[in-house]
Every structure is written in C-alpha cells, then in structure tokens.
Amino acid sequence: MRRALLIVFSLFLLLPTGHASARALQGQEVSRTGLAGTYLAPHEPGPHKSVLIIAGSGPADRNGNSKLGVSAGSLKLLAEAFAASNIASLRYDKRGVGSSQGAAVAESDLRLSTFVNDARGWNAWLRKQINIACVFLLGHSEGGLIATRVAGSSPPAGLMLIAAPGRTFGAVLADQLRRAPMPANERSDALAILEGLEAGRETRDVDPKLRNLFRPSVQPYLRSLVNVDPAALLAALPVPTLVVSGGQDLQVGEADFKALIRARTDLSTLRIPNMNHVLKDVSGDRAANLASYRNPNLPLSPELAAAVTRFVGNTPCPAGKR
C-alpha cells in the first residue's frame, strides 16, 4: 500500500545521441528570484537552439530526482543528450527544492499557477541569453501540463510532452487509485475526497493512511489542478509539438497518450514500448520497473534521446523572434 501511494504521490504531489566533451557537460549554475538551475551549452560556437526542461510533480530537482525515492537522473540525461547534439538547455530545481529551497512558500499557498509562473520566468531568462537562437519547451509528466500553459502565453519554437498526462488530473488519479493495491474502504474514501476536490470542496478530516496524498495543506494545490484538461490546452496551441509516451509507464498510460494525440492532427508522436515513467527502457516485472527509479546508471531510452534531439534539430526557429 505504501509503495502504491508513493507512485501516485510522486507523480502529483506538489511541493541523435553521442558523447559530449567534459567541458560541454559541466554546465553553469544560474539563478533568478531565489530559484536555481543549470544552463548547459554545447562547446561549439552558437547561437544555439535551446530547451527549457520542466520537471514533473513532487519535490523534483533539476535532474528529475526526488526525496520520495527517485534518483534516476532522467532530466540530467536529457540535457546531456541535447548537448551532444549541439543544443543548449536549462533545467532547474523546483521552488522549495535543492538550491531553490530559499524560494519555498507554505504548502497551503501553492497552486498550479505558482509553478507555471516559475517556468515562465525561466523561459524569459533563457530567451534573453545572447547565444540562444530560440527556445523549445520540454515538460516531463506534470511538467508537460506546465509547459503547455507556458506555451499558451509565450509560444516557443516547439513543445515536447514526455510521459505527460492527457486527461484531467482527476481522471488520471482516479484511474491510479482504482488500480492501486489498497483496502476497498481506503480506496472508497480516497475517491470520495477526489470527487469533492473536482467539485471545489476540500476535506478536512482525512484518514491518516491517506494523508500523504490528501492532507489538508495539499488540497488547495490539488483543487487548482484537478479539472485542468491538458488535451484541450494543447488543441489551442499553434506550435510544433512532439508527444512521447512509454509502454512501461506505471503512472501515465496509453489513455493519456491517445487523449493528447486526438487534440491535434499535426502532432509528431512516438510510443516507445519499453520506456517507463523515468524515461528508461525496462523489461520484467513491476519490481524491476520501480528499481530503475533509483538507478542513475541506467541510460536514457535511446529512442527518446533520438526523438527529442531530432525534433529540435528539424524544427526551425521562428523568424524574427526567440
């Protein structure tokens, strides 16, 4: 039960490739308004296309790692894949995490807009760098929803949604709860709380076994997120978009991929059969899949690395703007 909730919680709790040179992979520590990140530029002279990498939910750092048991380093591997293809990138610690700890706010004050505004600020920072030709947005998991929101107000050169939800958070979480190995009464209570959040109601009296997911202080954030429809947002965007999904993803399933690809007829899409939620190729049972969440030595899915670098390389920068 605890492991099952951890998977749910780590998804939605707030709070061509080659070898780049050592110099290219060193990266530069950058900061703005109390937030910190890594700007990784290729060694070759620019200007470069660039990618803002936006992490998923939970207390995720710039590398996609979390104190909730994730140390796969997936976003760092993505940045290195971009650098190896002469593409710059910026990835950052979420508010309240790692070197962005000083920007923490009370959990009860967090909303989806908090993280959207943080990403907008980093997008503006990256666009101002003199060696940057244009900016692409890449969102992983819930970061895909954030990237889509940012793209709506500041159109990028392109958008990449990787293992991202295509249904509302309420629909995704309800699906996870129904599949989770948990007692029937706890499942019933959890679904009732979720239905209340979808209707705009918060629940103050929460069973201790469900507090990791539904403690009162996190419910305002969940309420700000629960009815947002990623596919509807994507349908309104006139920017080149790549959608990638993994067949071994335990958190965001094929239904989400299908919801996103139905949103527009002009999308680039890829379903990678062996890729899981932390963007690694896995085989075997659920235990082996979960073990990859803590294995930074397991490489990024080669199909994913090739797809994202090819998409950026083949998509032209918009004329006259970054």
N, C-alpha and C positions, 0 to 999 in steps of 0.2 A: 504493500500500500504506500509506504513512504517513498519508495523508488518511483512508483507510478505518478504520485503527486509531484515529485521532483521534476519529472519530464514535463508535465503540464506547466508547473510553476516556472521552470527555466525558460519556457517559450514566451509566457505572457505576464510575468511579474515585472512590475516597473522598476522600482528603484532605477601564337604557338609558343611553348614554354622552352626555356633553356636555363643556363646558369649565368646570373648577373655577376658582375665583379664585386669584390668585397666593398669597394668604395660606393658602388651603386646601392648596395643593400644596407648601408649604415644608417641612413635616414637622418632627418633633422628634427629635433624636438621643437615644437611650436606651441604657442598658447594664445588665447584670447578670452577675455572676460571670465577668468578663472577656470576655463576648460583647457585641456592639454591634449596634444596629439603628435603624430609622426608624419612628416612630409617626406616622401621617398621619391626622389627624382633619378632618372637614369643618368649614367655617366656621360653619355653622348650629349653634344650641344643641342639646345632647344631651338625654337619653342616646342613644348611637348603637349600632346593631348594628356588630359589628367582625369582621374576618377576620385570622387568623394565616396569613401566606403562607410556605410552606415550600419552599425551593429544592430542585432535583434534585441529582444526584450530581456528583462532582468538586469542584474548588475554587471553588464558586459564591459570589458575594457577594449582598448583599441585593437587587440589581437583576436577578439571574439571569445576571450576566456572569461570565466565567472567563478566566484567563490561557491557557487552552487554545484560544483563538480565538473566544470568544463575547462579543459586545458589543452584542447586540440590545436589551438593557434591558427584557426582557419583563415581569419582575416589577414593575418600577417603573411600567410602563404599566398593569398590572393594578391597582396601588394607586391610581393616578390615576383609573382608571375607577370604582373604588369611591368615592373621594372625591367625584367628580362626581355620584354617586347618593346622597350623604349617608350613606355607610358608612365607618367608620374602618378602618384596617388597621395591621398591624405586620409588617414584613419585616426580616430580619436577615442579617448576614454569617455564614457557617458558621464553625465552630471552625477557627482557624488561617488564616482568610482576611480580608483587608481590616482593618477596625478590630477584628476578633476575633482578630487574629494572636497576641496575648498569651496566648490560651487554647489555643494549639497543643499537641498531645501527639505523641509519636513515632508515625509511621505504623503501626508494628507493633503499637501498643497500641489502635488504633482498631477499633471494632466497630460494627455497625448500632445497637446499644443506645446508643452514645455520642451519635449524632445524634438518636435517639428521646428520650433524656433531655434533650438541649438544647431540643428542641421542646416537651417537657412543661414545662420551666421557663419558657419564653416564654409558653406557654398560661396558666400560673398567673399570671404577671405581668400579662397582658392582662386576665384575669378580675378582678383586684383594682382596676383603674382605675375611679375613681368615675363617670366619664362614659360607661361602657360598659354597655349593656343585656345583651348576650350575645355569645358568641364562636363564629364559624364557623371551620373549618379548611379551607385550600386547599393541596393538595400538587401540585406540578408534577413530572412524571417520577418519579424515585425518591422525591421528596418526597411523592408520593401514598402510597407504602408507609409512610413515616414518619408521615404524617397519620393513616392508618388505625390504626397501632399506638397513637398517642396517643389517638385516639377510643375505643379499646377500654378504656382505663383512666380516661378523663375525658370522658364523652360531650359533644360540642359541640351547639350548636343545629342545625348541619348540616355536612356534609362535601362537599368538592368535589375530585374527582380529575381532573386535567387532564393529558392526554398521559401517563398513568400506566400502568405495566406491570400486566397482569392475570394473567400467568403467572409462574412462578418465574424468578429471575434466571438460573439455569442454562439454562432453556428459551429465554429471550429472547437471551442471549448466544450460545448455540449457533446460533440462527437467524441472528444477525448475522454470525457467523464463516463460516457456510456461504454467505452472500450476498456477503461481502467480496471484493474483487478482490485475492487474495493467492495465492502459490505453494501448490500442493497439499500439499507437505511441511510448510509452516508451519501451514496450516490443520489438518492432522492432529495436529501437536504441540500446537496450542492447544486443540483439542477433547479431547485426552488429558489435558492439565492440568486443564481444566474438569471432566471426568469424575472425576478424582481429588478435586477440591475438593468435588464433590457427594457423594463417598463419605467425606469427612472427612480426606482426605490432602492434604498440601502438597507441592509440587515445588520442590526447592532449585536444581536445575540447569536453568536456563531459557535458551533461545536468546536472545542479545542482541536479536534482532529482535522478540521477544515480551515483552521486559521492561517496556515501557510499560504493558502490560496485566496481566502476571503476575509482576512482580518479587517476590521472596520476601517483602519487607516489607509488600506489599499483600495477600498471600494470606490472612492471618488475618481481615482485613475481608471479603474475598470469601467465605470459608468461613462467616462469620456470616450472610451474606446469601443464599447461593446456593440454598438449599432453602426459603426463606420463600415461602409461597403467598398473594399479595395477594387473590385471589378468595375463598379460604377465610376469611381475616380479615374481609373485607367481609361475607360471608354471615352472620357472627355479630353484626353491628352493627345495633342497632335505631334508627338515626338517619337523618333525611332526607339523601339523598345524590344529588349530581349527578355524572355521568360524562361527560366530553367528550373526544373523540378527533379527530385530524386526518387527512384523507385523503392529505396530502403529508408525513406524518411518516416520516422515514428511520430512526428509532430504535425507536419503539413503534408496532406495527402494528395492523391490524384484528383480528388474533387476540387481542391483549390486550384490546381494547375488548369483543369478544364474550365473553371469559372473565369480565370484570367484570360485564357486564350479565346473564350467566347466574346470577350469585351470588345475586341477589335479584329478586323480581318487582315491587318497589315503587320502583325507581330512576327518577330523571329522567335521560334520556340524550340525547346530541347528537353526531352525527358531522358534522364540518364538512369538506366535500370538499377545499377549497383550503388548509386550515390545516396548517402544518408543526410541527416539534417546538419551535421557539422562538415559537410562537403567532402567527405572521404568515401572512397569505394570500399564497401564491406561485403562479406559473404558470411553465411552461417546464421546462427540464431540471434534472438534479441539481446542476449548477454554479450555476444561478440560485437553487436552493433553499439551497445552502450559503452563497451570498453574503449571504443575508438574516440569517445568524447574526452578521454583522458590521455590520449596518445598523440603528442605533438610531433612525433617522428613519422607518423603515417602521412604520406604525401597527399596533397590536394588531388581530387579527382582529375586525371589528365584531360578527360573530355570537357570538364568545366573550365579548366585553365585555357584550353584551346578555344573554347567558345567565346569566353569573355574578351580575350585579347584579340581575337578575330573580329568580333563585333565592334570594338573600339577602333581597331585599325581600318576597318572597311567603311565606317560611318564618318562622313566628312564633318568638319567643324562648320557651324552655321556661318554664313557670310556676314562679315561686319560686326560680329559680336562674340563674346566668350560664353 
